[in-house]
Amino acid sequence: MIKTSFVRIKTYVVTRLSKQDRKQEVVPANNHASNEYKFFLSEESVHEKRHHKTFISHVKWPFSLNIVTLLFLALFMNCRSNVLIGVKKDFNTGLSAIYKNMEPQKVFLVMHNNVLYNNEIPLGESFIVINEGIKGVVVKNGEVTIGCTLQITNSKGELLLNEKDLFEGHDVFNKDQANMLQCTINTGAPMLLEEEYNILVLFWDKNGNGKIENKVTVRMINSLN
């Protein structure tokens, strides 16, 4: 039976799990492959405008002054209100993070305190989706409030698990604990060997509008040996 839980780890051993012989080889943490894409979107709002009579109103322009004014206001508001949106991905496992106003520095999977370098999970084992170096969470009185949704579907799109908020009732953390957001996924029935499953983990800031959406597809195998 699939179970869910949430744990925090402060340190972990970085090892490489070879897909061919699945032997463990210790490698430096900075070899972790990841990439990042960022772009900015702007929120527009409508403000009340005051109209003043000036000499410029008597000048005949080859274009509408109202259009020019609206364009100026739009550009001005774009500069003042930027919303940070981006994508980060671990190309070893395929784990991605689509974020808005709550940015992770890197994302990766961990199992048995080892960083994974493929998406193969032994059936019955647990693994952790980790977002490290979080920035942008709204802090109130030295604390943050985070929600966590977990969904698991099979290759046919059938929903196997849908937890709306794993942190409910325990969603308030010290601001220093919000540096690393993670969700533990336990595998088991009704999952099957050699089948692929889609994992979606959504973290959101209950004090603000930030969110991180993690997605990864994992394949169930018999053993790493």
N, C-alpha and C positions, 0 to 999 in steps of 0.2 A: 504494500500500500504506500502511495506517495505521501510523504510527510513534508512539512516545511518548518523551518526554524531560522533564527537570526543570531549570528555570533559576531564577535569582533576579534581580530587578531592583530597584535601590534608588530610582530616580526614573523617572517616566514623564510624558509630556505628555498632559493631559486634553483630548480633543476630542470633539465631538459628530458622529456620523455620521447625517445626515438620511436617513430611509428613502425619502423621495420623490426627491430629486435626488442623495443620497449625497455631498454636498459637506461638507467638514470645516470646522467652526467652533470656534474655541478658546473654552472656557467654563471658569469657575472650578471647582476640584475640589469645593467645598462644594455645588455644584448636583447632585451625584450623588444620585439618589433611592434611598432605602432605608428600610426599616422594621424594627422589632424587636418580638418578643413574648417575654416571659420568664414562667416559672412555676417553682415549686419542688416537688420531690417528696422524700419522706423515706424513708430506708432504716430498717427496723425490725430489731432484733436481739433475741435471747432471752438474758436474763441470769439467773443463779442468784439466787434471792431468799431472804433470811433471815427466819424467822418469830420474832417475839417475843411473849411473853404480856404483855399490858397490861390495864389496867382497861377499855379500850375494847371488849375482847372480850366483856365481860359486858353491854354495852349492846345493847338490841334495836333495830336500825335497820329502817326500812321498806323497805330494799333491801339487796342482798347487799354486804357489805364487800369480798369478793373481786373483784367486778365493778368497784367504785370503785377499788380498788388497781390493777387492770389498766389501767383508763382513765388513771389518773394516770401510770403507767409509760410508756404509749404516748405521751402528750402530752409527757412529759419527754424521751423519746428523739427525738421529732420535732424538738424545739427544738435538740437537740445535733447531729443528723446530717442536714444538708440537702444535697441533690444538685441542682446548678444545671443546668437543662435549658431550652433556648430555641430560637427560630427567628429567623433574619434573612433578609431577601430584598431583592434588587435588582429593583424593579418594571420597570425599563427592559428588562432582558434576560430576566427570569424566573428568574435564578439564585437558589437558596435554600441556606441552611446550617442544618441541624438539628444542634445541638451539645449535648454533655453534658460538663461539667467541663473544657472547653477552649473558651473563648469567643472568637470573632472580633469585632472592633469593627465591621467592614464587609466586604462581599463584592462582587466585581465581576469582569467579564471584560475582558481587555486583548488587543489585536492590534496589532502594529507600534508598540508603546509608546503606544498610544492606548486610553483607556477606551471600551468599546463601550456604545452606547445602544440597541441592538436585538440580536436573536438570529440575524442573518443572517451567515453565514460563507462567503466564496468558497471553492469546492472546491479543495483543494490547499494552502490556507493553514493556518497554525497560530494558535491562540489560547490564552490562559492563564486558568485559573481561579485567582483570588487570594482568600485570606483574610488580611486585614490587622489588625494590632493584637491578636495572639493573647495570651490570658491563661489561666493555669491549668495549663500544661504542667509536669510534674514535672522538676526540675533535679537532676542528680547530678554532683558534682564539676565544676560549671560547664558541664555539657553536657546535651543532651536527645536522646532517641532517638525518631524518628518513623517510622511506616509510611505507605504510600500505595497504595491500591487504585484502579484505573481500570477502568470498564466502559462499553462503548458498545453500545447496542442500536438497532435500527431501529424504525419505527412499528408493525411487526408483532410486536415483542417478541423478535425473533431476535438472538442475541448475536453481535456482530461482533468484539469485543475484550474480553478479561478478563485484566488484569494484577493478580495478587494483591498484589504489593508492589514498586512501582517503585523504592523506596529501598533495597531489600535489598542489603546489603553496603556501603552508603553512607548509613546511616540515623542516624549520630551527628553532631550539629551543635552548634556553640557556642550557648549559651543566647540570645545576642543575635540569632542568625540565625532563631530560632523565632518572632520577632515577625511574620514574614510566611511563610505556607505557600502554595505554589502548585504547580500541575501544568500542564504544557504538553501540549496535544492537537493532533496533526497530522492533518489531514483528507486523504482520498484514497480510492482503490479499497479496498473495494467500495462506497463511498458514491456516491450518484447526485445529480445536479442536481435542485433543487426538492423534494428529500425531506427529512424531518425525522428527527433522530437524538437519542436520549436519552443524556445524559452523566451518569455517576455517579462522583464522586471521594470517597473516604473516607480521611481522615487520622486516625491514632490514635496515642496516646501509649503507647509500649512500656514506659515506666517507671511508668505509672499507668493510670487507667481513663477518661481523657478521649478524646473523639473529635469530629470534625466531618464531617458527611455533606453534600456539595454535590451538587445536582441541577440540571440545566438541559437544555432542549430547543433544539437549534439547527437552522436550515434552511440547506441548501446552495444557494448561488446561483452564478451564472457569474462576476460581477465586481461591484466597488463602483462602477465608472465607467459 
